[in-house]
Amino acid sequence: MPDAHSWIFAAIGVLFIGLSKAGFGGGLGMLTTPLCALAFGPKAGVGILLPLLCAGDAFSMAHYWGKWDKRNLKFLLPGVALGVVVGVQLIGLFSTRQFNIVIGVLAVSFVVFQFLKDTIFRAEGTFTPNHRIGVPFGIGAGVTSTFAHGAGPVVSMFLIPQRLPKELFVGTNVLIFFWINWIKMPFFIVDQTMLDVPLLAPEAIITWATLKVSLLYLPLVPLGVWLGVWLNRRIPETLFQKFVYAFTLLAGIQLIANFDLVGWLR
């Protein structure tokens, strides 16, 4: 049974679902998975988060309804579906320690990407999305999202060169992640033993036990939305992002190095 520190880590992580969806941009929700992995273990943490992410998507869809470039779906989603199938198979091959390392590496890579993305895309011209590039990016998004709900950098690398206006960029992100998360849902609920289908996960990732925890944390999602709006009026977004990136980096390093963070805090 996780101790009080672990529950607090997870609560902070869930708050960032709402913060990232409604208050701040930049994929701040990437902090959520490392904190929940530290609290409940990597597989349970990923399972607990998916229903909460779907709830956050519902809030965001209502706010950004129609403010998106939906053609990106037809280029990304075929690859996403394939990537999710590959991802659930790989989850069964990883030990808890290896799973932690994967989530940690994705968290650290996310922070590095945030600081380098302007340099990476500065010299690029406007990019017109297509299937030739969209399918590989979709596969990458599906795999990383299955492992750690960490497809933000992959999707950003596909969207940023399109030079979309800010609101259209955010709305398109919301639309894409709404579909990514719901594509994952049946693969997380059903396993091979239920339907005897090899493409499904060896074991269900969302169980009654994880769903009960998800329901316990559900009120924190709209609270995070409200907190995001409140903070956005009082704290410069760039300063807030730097704090979050620092915590995401530390959480990622903790998952990779496996030092006793909770014990150190006591």
Residue pairs with C-beta under 8 A, 6 or more apart in sequence:
2 10
2 39
2 40
3 262
5 262
5 265
5 266
6 38
6 39
6 40
6 262
7 39
9 35
9 36
9 38
9 39
10 35
10 36
10 39
10 40
10 45
10 48
10 217
11 217
11 220
12 31
12 35
13 31
13 32
13 33
13 34
13 35
13 36
13 39
13 49
14 32
14 36
14 49
14 52
14 217
14 220
14 221
14 224
15 220
15 223
15 224
15 227
16 28
16 29
16 31
16 32
16 224
16 244
17 29
17 32
17 49
17 52
17 53
17 55
17 56
17 220
17 221
17 224
18 56
18 59
18 220
18 221
18 222
18 223
18 224
18 225
18 226
18 227
18 228
19 28
19 29
19 224
19 225
19 227
19 228
19 231
20 26
20 27
20 28
20 29
20 30
20 32
20 56
20 228
21 29
21 56
21 57
21 59
21 60
21 174
21 224
21 225
21 228
22 59
22 60
22 63
22 224
22 225
22 228
22 229
23 224
23 225
23 227
23 228
23 229
23 230
23 231
23 232
24 228
24 231
24 232
24 237
24 240
24 241
24 244
25 170
25 237
26 114
26 237
26 241
26 244
27 110
27 114
27 152
27 153
27 156
28 241
28 244
29 53
29 56
29 149
29 152
30 106
30 107
30 110
30 150
30 152
30 248
31 107
31 244
31 247
31 248
31 251
32 49
32 149
33 45
33 46
33 49
33 103
33 106
33 107
33 148
33 149
33 150
34 103
34 104
34 107
34 148
34 248
34 251
34 252
34 254
34 255
35 251
36 45
36 46
36 48
36 49
37 45
37 46
37 99
37 100
37 103
37 148
37 255
38 45
38 251
38 254
38 255
38 261
38 262
39 45
40 48
40 213
41 96
42 96
42 99
42 100
42 102
42 103
42 255
43 91
43 96
43 99
43 205
44 209
44 210
44 213
46 147
46 148
46 149
46 205
47 188
47 204
47 205
47 206
47 207
47 210
48 210
48 213
48 214
48 217
49 149
49 214
50 149
50 181
50 184
50 185
50 188
50 205
50 206
50 214
51 206
51 211
51 214
51 215
51 218
52 214
52 217
52 218
52 221
53 149
53 177
53 181
54 178
54 181
54 182
54 185
55 218
55 221
56 221
56 224
56 225
57 174
57 177
57 178
57 181
59 221
59 222
59 225
60 174
60 178
61 174
61 175
61 178
63 174
64 167
64 170
64 171
64 174
64 175
66 171
67 167
67 168
67 170
67 171
68 168
68 171
68 172
68 174
68 175
69 162
69 164
69 168
69 172
70 172
70 175
71 129
72 129
72 134
72 158
72 159
72 172
72 175
72 176
73 175
73 176
73 179
74 131
74 134
75 129
75 130
75 131
75 133
75 134
75 135
75 138
76 134
76 135
76 137
76 138
76 141
76 155
76 158
76 176
77 138
77 179
77 183
78 131
78 134
78 135
78 138
79 134
79 135
79 136
79 137
79 138
79 139
79 140
79 141
79 142
80 138
80 139
80 141
80 142
80 145
80 179
80 180
80 183
81 138
81 142
81 183
82 135
82 138
82 139
82 142
83 138
83 139
83 140
83 141
83 142
83 143
83 144
83 145
83 146
84 142
84 143
84 145
84 146
84 183
84 184
84 187
85 142
85 187
85 199
86 139
86 142
86 143
86 146
87 142
87 143
87 144
87 145
87 146
87 147
88 146
88 187
88 188
88 199
88 200
88 201
88 205
89 199
89 201
90 143
90 146
90 147
91 99
91 146
91 147
91 201
91 202
91 205
92 201
92 202
92 203
94 102
97 258
99 147
100 255
100 256
100 258
101 255
101 256
102 147
102 148
103 147
103 148
103 150
103 252
103 255
104 251
104 252
104 253
104 254
104 255
104 256
105 252
105 256
106 144
106 147
106 148
106 150
106 252
107 148
107 150
107 248
107 249
107 251
107 252
107 255
108 249
108 252
108 253
108 256
109 153
110 150
110 152
110 153
110 248
110 252
111 245
111 248
111 249
111 252
113 153
113 156
113 157
114 153
114 241
114 245
115 245
117 156
117 157
117 160
121 160
121 161
124 161
125 161
126 161
126 162
126 163
127 133
127 161
127 162
127 163
128 162
129 158
129 162
133 158
134 158
137 154
137 155
137 157
137 158
140 151
140 154
141 151
141 154
141 155
141 158
141 176
141 180
142 151
142 180
142 183
144 150
144 151
144 153
144 154
145 151
145 180
145 181
145 184
146 184
146 187
149 181
151 177
151 180
155 173
155 176
155 177
156 173
159 169
159 172
159 173
160 169
164 172
185 206
187 200
187 201
187 205
188 201
188 204
188 205
188 206
189 204
189 205
189 206
190 200
190 201
190 204
191 200
191 201
191 202
191 203
191 204
192 198
192 200
192 201
192 202
193 203
194 200
194 204
231 240
254 261
